C-alpha cells in the first residue's frame, strides 16, 4: 500500500508544520527535527527558541488551508 503524501509542508529552521487532508477536513502536525548522533529524528517538544518559527509555520499552514 502506498504511503499517502501530505497536502503541504512548511518548514522554518528545524520546525515543520505538515498539513494532511482527510476527506473534507485538514489536520496539521507540528514537529521539530534534531540530530541524535548521525541520525535525524523528530519530536513534538519545542524549546523557547523554536516558538517564533512554530507560530510562523502554523500561520502558513492556516493560510494554505483557508485557500482550499
Buried (B, 14 or more C-beta within 10 A) or exposed (E): EEEEEBBBBBBBBBBBBBBBBEEEEBEBBBBBEEEEEEEEEEEEEBEEEBEEBBEBBBEBBBEBBEEE
